[in-house]
Each structure stands twice: as C-alpha cells, then as structure tokens.
Amino acid sequence: MTSAVLSLSALLAASVLVAPAAGAAPRNDRPAAAPAGWERVDGSELARFAGSDGSDGRTQAPAAAGRSASARADDSGTYALKSVRNGKFTATEKNYAAPNTGVLRARSAAVTGAWEGFAFEWHEATETYALKSLANNRYVAVEGNYTGNAQNVLRARSTGTGTWERFTLYYNEDADRWALQSALNGRFVAMENSYTGSLQYALRARSLEVTGSWEQFEIFQISS
C-alpha cells in the first residue's frame, strides 16, 4: 500500500482486483456495472477517513517547488486526482476558449495550487459525489451533448449540480486505486492518453468498465 495515496483499509473489506492488464485499451462492448473487486464509497466513509486535521500521518499531494498546495476544504474534503495511465495530476483548463473552457486534463507533474484541486461534495439523496473545481469554483459536468472526440468530456462549468454533475466513487483496496462513474451515462471516466492537441489527456466518461490504467486514479488529500 503506497503511503502517498489515500486508503480505505480501515473502512472497506479486502477485495480482489479483477481487471485486464493495465495497458489494455478501454472496452465499450457491454453495459457498465460495479467493477469486480471494487467497493462503492459513500460520503461518511470518505469524510471519516480523510478527517480534518491531518493527524493520521498521511502524505499530502506533492506540490511544485515554491508553490503551496493548500486549499480550503469543504465538509467532504479537497483532493487531487492523479491518472494512473500517465502519472499526471488532473487540472482544470479554465483559460481554454469556448466550448472547452474548464476541460479536465491529466497534465500536471505536481499540484501547483487550485488548478489541480477539487472539492468532493456528497449528495445523500442520490448517493453520489459532485466535484467542484477550485480553479474556477464550478462543478464538473459530463458533456453528454458534445460530439466526436469531445463527447462526454469532463468540464468544470456548472454553478449547480444535477445528474450531469454527479459521480459514483469506487475504491479497490488491493490495487489502492479509485474509479469514477458518471451518473449521466453510467460510463467510467477514462484519461485520453492517445489524444493529441488541446484535448490530450482529457478526462471523458466513456468506458463501460474499468479495464485498467485508463480508468484508474490515485487520490491525494490537499492540505487545508
């Protein structure tokens, strides 16, 4: 178990990872379902584990030299998402021009500040999380109406939350990895490592299952 990554070992029973090799490309040939060997994480579990004072000795997200990774946390906590596929942290591209303003991309080598920070807000009625970007104070939505390579891209652009902005969070204790499933289309979030141009490393809710590193993330707490 890596010391830098959040673990739910005190909360979740041990499970067995059942997934193709990490290099396998995402598959889209059968309906999405709860990944084998993964556990759904609710708000009380995440909040109780994360705590508020950092007294459990966890390592925080690495920050770039001379820059602070501190950010204000909400009741659920503030975190950074690191893609297992390319080892980069997810950033909100708030300076992108429309229609891709606020697109999420796994492109940062370290947590430099608000660009890589997200508040995880638990919604009891739907048992899902909303992710609020600290870069622009907007909620992350799945763009189900986009077409082509941008279809279902994740974008921090909403001032409120609904189905577009809700995600189920899964954790695999044996692999110490996390996965996100969109409430809008039931697809798992994948990092587009093979894309080029402005959408390279973009996050998209497009996989029908967790096939490996494409859909797997590490989650780090950002110090408050």
C-alpha positions in Angstrom: 0.0 0.0 0.0 1.6 3.3 -1.0 1.9 5.8 1.7 1.1 8.8 -0.5 -2.3 7.6 -1.7 -5.5 7.6 0.3 -6.5 4.2 1.5 -9.8 2.9 2.9 -8.3 -0.1 4.6 -9.9 0.8 7.9 -13.3 1.0 6.3 -13.6 -1.4 3.4 -13.1 -5.2 3.4 -10.3 -6.6 1.5 -11.1 -7.3 -2.2 -9.5 -8.8 -5.2 -8.8 -6.8 -8.3 -10.3 -8.4 -11.4 -9.4 -6.4 -14.5 -7.4 -6.8 -17.7 -3.8 -5.8 -17.8 -3.0 -2.1 -17.1 -2.1 -1.5 -20.7 -5.4 -2.7 -22.1 -7.5 -0.2 -24.1 -10.9 0.7 -22.7 -13.7 -1.5 -23.9 -17.2 -0.4 -24.9 -19.0 -3.6 -25.8 -21.1 -4.3 -22.7 -23.1 -2.3 -20.2 -21.5 -0.6 -17.2 -21.7 -2.3 -13.9 -20.0 -2.1 -10.5 -16.4 -3.2 -11.2 -15.5 -6.6 -9.8 -13.2 -6.2 -6.8 -14.2 -2.6 -6.2 -16.3 -1.0 -3.4 -18.6 1.9 -3.6 -17.5 4.8 -1.3 -20.2 6.9 0.4 -19.8 10.3 2.0 -19.5 9.2 5.6 -16.7 6.8 4.8 -14.6 9.3 2.8 -15.2 12.1 5.3 -14.4 9.9 8.3 -11.2 8.6 6.8 -10.0 11.9 5.5 -10.6 13.8 8.7 -9.8 17.4 9.1 -6.5 17.8 10.9 -4.1 15.6 9.1 -3.1 13.9 12.3 -3.1 10.4 10.9 0.3 11.0 9.2 -0.8 10.7 5.6 1.5 12.2 3.0 -0.2 15.1 1.2 -0.2 15.7 -2.6 3.2 16.8 -3.8 3.5 20.4 -4.7 5.7 22.1 -7.2 8.8 23.9 -5.8 7.9 27.3 -4.3 4.1 26.8 -4.7 1.6 25.9 -2.0 -0.8 23.0 -2.4 -3.0 24.3 0.3 -6.7 24.9 -0.4 -9.9 25.4 1.5 -11.7 22.1 2.0 -15.4 21.6 2.3 -17.1 19.0 4.6 -16.2 16.1 2.4 -12.6 17.2 1.7 -10.4 18.6 -1.0 -8.4 16.3 -3.2 -6.2 16.0 -6.3 -6.7 13.3 -8.9 -3.7 11.6 -10.5 -4.1 9.5 -13.5 -2.5 6.0 -13.3 -2.2 5.9 -17.0 0.3 8.8 -17.4 1.2 9.7 -13.8 -0.1 13.3 -14.1 -2.5 15.3 -11.9 -5.8 16.5 -13.3 -6.0 20.2 -13.9 -9.0 22.4 -14.9 -8.2 24.3 -18.1 -10.0 27.5 -17.1 -8.2 29.5 -19.7 -9.3 27.4 -22.7 -11.6 29.1 -25.2 -15.2 28.1 -25.6 -16.6 25.4 -26.0 -13.8 23.7 -24.0 -13.5 26.2 -21.2 -12.9 24.3 -18.0 -12.0 20.9 -19.5 -10.3 18.5 -17.1 -6.9 17.2 -18.3 -4.3 15.0 -16.5 -1.3 17.1 -17.5 0.3 18.5 -14.3 3.5 17.0 -12.9 2.6 18.3 -9.4 -0.1 20.1 -7.5 0.7 23.8 -8.1 -2.5 25.1 -6.4 -6.1 25.5 -7.3 -5.7 24.2 -10.8 -5.4 20.7 -9.6 -7.8 20.9 -6.6 -11.3 19.5 -6.4 -13.8 19.6 -3.5 -15.7 16.3 -3.2 -19.3 17.0 -2.1 -21.5 14.1 -1.1 -25.2 14.1 -2.1 -27.1 11.9 0.3 -30.3 11.5 -1.8 -28.5 10.1 -4.9 -25.5 8.6 -3.0 -23.2 10.3 -5.4 -20.4 12.9 -5.4 -20.1 16.3 -7.1 -16.7 17.5 -7.9 -16.1 21.3 -7.6 -13.0 22.7 -9.2 -11.0 25.1 -7.0 -9.7 26.8 -10.2 -12.9 28.4 -11.2 -15.4 27.4 -8.5 -17.5 25.4 -10.9 -18.9 21.9 -10.7 -17.6 19.3 -13.1 -20.1 18.1 -15.7 -20.1 15.4 -18.3 -20.8 16.9 -21.7 -23.2 14.3 -23.0 -24.3 16.6 -25.9 -20.9 17.1 -27.3 -20.0 15.1 -30.4 -16.8 13.4 -31.8 -13.7 13.2 -29.6 -15.1 15.6 -27.1 -18.3 13.6 -26.4 -18.7 13.0 -22.6 -15.7 15.1 -21.8 -15.5 16.3 -18.2 -15.7 20.1 -17.9 -15.9 22.4 -14.8 -18.6 24.7 -15.9 -21.7 24.4 -13.8 -22.9 26.6 -10.9 -25.2 23.9 -9.6 -25.5 20.1 -9.6 -27.8 17.6 -11.2 -27.3 14.3 -13.0 -24.7 15.8 -15.3 -22.5 16.7 -12.4 -22.8 13.5 -10.2 -20.4 10.6 -10.0 -20.2 7.4 -8.1 -16.8 6.8 -6.5 -15.2 3.4 -6.3 -12.2 2.1 -4.5 -10.1 -1.0 -4.9 -8.1 -1.7 -1.7 -5.8 -4.3 -3.1 -4.8 -2.1 -6.0 -5.1 1.1 -4.0 -6.8 2.7 -6.9 -10.0 4.8 -7.5 -12.6 5.0 -10.3 -15.3 7.4 -11.1 -18.6 6.5 -12.8 -20.9 9.2 -14.3 -24.5 9.3 -13.2 -25.4 10.8 -16.6 -24.5 7.9 -18.8 -23.2 5.1 -16.5 -19.8 5.3 -18.0 -16.5 5.2 -16.2 -14.1 8.2 -16.5 -11.1 7.5 -18.7 -8.0 9.6 -19.4 -7.4 10.0 -23.2 -3.7 9.3 -23.3 -3.8 8.8 -27.1 -5.4 12.1 -27.9 -3.3 14.9 -29.4 -3.7 18.7 -29.4 -5.7 20.6 -26.8 -7.6 17.6 -25.6 -4.6 15.4 -25.0 -5.0 13.7 -21.6 -8.6 14.9 -21.3 -11.0 13.1 -19.0 -14.1 11.5 -20.6 -16.9 9.4 -19.2 -16.8 6.8 -22.0 -15.7 3.4 -20.7 -18.2 0.6 -20.0 -15.9 -1.0 -17.4 -12.7 -0.4 -15.6 -10.2 -2.1 -17.9 -7.0 -0.9 -16.3 -4.9 2.3 -16.0 -7.1 4.2 -18.4 -9.9 4.4 -15.8 -7.8 4.3 -12.6 -6.8 7.2 -10.5 -4.8 7.9 -7.3 -6.5 10.3 -4.9 -4.4 12.6 -2.7 -5.7 14.9 0.0 -4.8 18.6 -0.4 -3.7 20.2 2.9 -6.2 22.7 4.3 
